[in-house]
Amino acid sequence: MTLPLSVAPAVADALAVGRPVVALESTIISHGLPRPDNLEAARRFEALLADRGVVPATIAVLDGELKAGLTPDELERIASEDVPKLSVRDLPVALAQGGSGATTVAATSFIADHAGIRVFATGGLGGVHRRASESFDESADLKTLSEVPITVVSAGVKSILDIGATLERLESLGVTVVGYGTEDFPSFWLSSSGHRLDWSVPDAAGVAAVMESRDELELCSAVVVANPLPESDQLDPALHDSALEEALRLADEKGLTGKDVTPFLLQTIVDITGGQSLAVNLKIAENNIRVAGDIATAWSAL
């Protein structure tokens, strides 16, 4: 059977001749940023890559078709329509029903891999949730990254998650994690989580060399590039800690569980910080996109 995958002409042309391409997720557009700023941000994300000579490929599902690269009108649809978040498990239903949706890290990785794209920029990965030993709540991102040979640039995982447990799961699943110019694993809004990494690479060429070795070994798992924000751009640590503590307390008070927890915590932290966490989110996304563009360029040179 033919996969219902539409690869944008610019993306297909670049892949055919070995030019650099970077995949971008669409959940940050549909769910992570407020309207109408989200459309402006989405256009800026793509422009950051184009200005570096890299072809952007925003990933989504539209009208029952997997999309690797969106037209301006399609990008506007994802930014303006009320579409669901789609992980890999949701794709069969969305396709069967001719539905549309924004893709998570897991679904973006899956679709990008099928399109032949090797580098993907996101904000932060999903991970193991706090109290997962009771709830078994763990992001599908982790399992998918163990099965898809893509390179993902992220600012670690959000501090609302259990970072130590997430790193342990990535190790158990055989996912390679390297720090980009750092030995400290970042915690999204903060440059360091306090968790040390076993491996680091100094630059984009170093990541491309790891990718090449991964291919030679015929491994099917991802390379996660942990790319921290400069300390000057991170959220104030004291504000972060107090906001996180209060958000966790309120979630407990409301008795929230499952998929209701993460959006509540994120929105509460935005409210408590007066929007500062949201501003840092944008800096994180742009910082990761720039690094992903450099990696894709180094990879194409090989």
Secondary structure as the mmCIF struct_conf table of DSSP 4:
data_model
#
loop_
_struct_conf.conf_type_id
_struct_conf.id
_struct_conf.beg_label_comp_id
_struct_conf.beg_label_asym_id
_struct_conf.beg_label_seq_id
_struct_conf.end_label_comp_id
_struct_conf.end_label_asym_id
_struct_conf.end_label_seq_id
STRN STRN1 LEU A 5 VAL A 7
HELX_RH_AL_P HELX_RH_AL_P1 PRO A 9 VAL A 17
TURN_TY1_P TURN_TY1_P1 GLY A 18 GLY A 18
STRN STRN2 VAL A 21 LEU A 24
BEND BEND1 SER A 26 SER A 26
HELX_RH_AL_P HELX_RH_AL_P2 THR A 27 THR A 27
HELX_RH_PI_P HELX_RH_PI_P1 ILE A 28 GLY A 32
BEND BEND2 LEU A 33 LEU A 33
TURN_TY1_P TURN_TY1_P2 ARG A 35 PRO A 36
HELX_RH_AL_P HELX_RH_AL_P3 ASP A 37 ALA A 50
TURN_TY1_P TURN_TY1_P3 ASP A 51 GLY A 53
STRN STRN3 VAL A 55 LEU A 62
TURN_TY1_P TURN_TY1_P4 ASP A 63 GLY A 64
STRN STRN4 GLU A 65 ALA A 68
BEND BEND3 GLY A 69 GLY A 69
HELX_RH_AL_P HELX_RH_AL_P4 PRO A 72 SER A 80
BEND BEND4 GLU A 81 GLU A 81
STRN STRN5 LYS A 85 LEU A 86
HELX_RH_3T_P HELX_RH_3T_P1 VAL A 88 ASP A 90
HELX_RH_AL_P HELX_RH_AL_P5 LEU A 91 ALA A 96
TURN_TY1_P TURN_TY1_P5 GLN A 97 GLY A 98
STRN STRN6 GLY A 101 THR A 103
HELX_RH_AL_P HELX_RH_AL_P6 VAL A 105 ALA A 115
TURN_TY1_P TURN_TY1_P6 GLY A 116 GLY A 116
STRN STRN7 VAL A 119 ALA A 121
BEND BEND5 GLY A 123 GLY A 123
STRN STRN8 LEU A 125 LEU A 125
STRN STRN9 VAL A 128 HIS A 129
TURN_TY1_P TURN_TY1_P7 ARG A 130 ARG A 131
HELX_RH_AL_P HELX_RH_AL_P7 ALA A 132 SER A 135
STRN STRN10 GLU A 138 GLU A 138
HELX_RH_AL_P HELX_RH_AL_P8 ALA A 140 LEU A 145
TURN_TY1_P TURN_TY1_P8 SER A 146 GLU A 147
STRN STRN11 THR A 151 SER A 154
STRN STRN12 GLY A 156 VAL A 157
TURN_TY1_P TURN_TY1_P9 SER A 159 ILE A 160
STRN STRN13 LEU A 161 LEU A 161
HELX_RH_AL_P HELX_RH_AL_P9 ILE A 163 SER A 172
TURN_TY1_P TURN_TY1_P10 LEU A 173 GLY A 174
STRN STRN14 THR A 176 TYR A 180
BEND BEND6 GLY A 181 GLY A 181
BEND BEND7 GLU A 183 GLU A 183
STRN STRN15 ASP A 184 SER A 187
TURN_TY1_P TURN_TY1_P11 PHE A 188 TRP A 189
STRN STRN16 LEU A 190 ARG A 196
HELX_LH_PP_P HELX_LH_PP_P1 LEU A 197 LEU A 197
BEND BEND8 ASP A 198 ASP A 198
STRN STRN17 SER A 200 VAL A 201
BEND BEND9 PRO A 202 ASP A 203
HELX_RH_AL_P HELX_RH_AL_P10 ALA A 204 GLU A 216
TURN_TY1_P TURN_TY1_P12 LEU A 217 GLU A 218
BEND BEND10 SER A 221 SER A 221
STRN STRN18 VAL A 223 ALA A 226
HELX_LH_PP_P HELX_LH_PP_P2 PRO A 228 PRO A 230
HELX_RH_3T_P HELX_RH_3T_P2 GLU A 231 ASP A 233
BEND BEND11 GLN A 234 GLN A 234
HELX_LH_PP_P HELX_LH_PP_P3 LEU A 235 ASP A 236
HELX_RH_AL_P HELX_RH_AL_P11 PRO A 237 LYS A 254
TURN_TY1_P TURN_TY1_P13 GLY A 255 GLY A 255
HELX_RH_3T_P HELX_RH_3T_P3 GLY A 258 ASP A 260
HELX_RH_AL_P HELX_RH_AL_P12 VAL A 261 ILE A 272
TURN_TY1_P TURN_TY1_P14 THR A 273 GLY A 275
HELX_RH_AL_P HELX_RH_AL_P13 GLN A 276 ALA A 301
#
